[in-house]
């Protein structure tokens, strides 16, 4: 094989890899967007449990520049804070844990801010669990 043929084959392999990566990225972005929209719809209909599930799915469909996953994380945190304000501690814990596990599932170790947020959520869940034990 000549050097030119090797370069041609490497170019083909690189091109196929780029096409595959872009296809996967578009697929994950589309899944995340659909899940976010379904969560928004469920939230508007008052089905908070289904909305929580959809927002989790949106976060877990991780890809670069996933704005829908970020929006879903904001919604989940707002839901948890709302439960906490309304005295629904168990539901708040569930929502915080949902957010925490979703973020942990996509954590690659490259984002110190995400890891810090997960640790913050862990502390929040622990304090809510302590509150719940004291109340019982």
GIMO-V501199 format. One record per run of one state. SS is the DSSP state (H for helix, E for strand, L for the rest). FROM is the first residue (numbers start at 1). LEN is the number of residues. If there is no record, write none. Layout:
SS&FROM&LEN, SS&FROM&LEN
//
This chain:
L&1&2, H&3&42, L&45&3, H&48&13, L&61&6, H&67&19, L&86&3, H&89&18, L&107&5, H&112&24, L&136&1
//
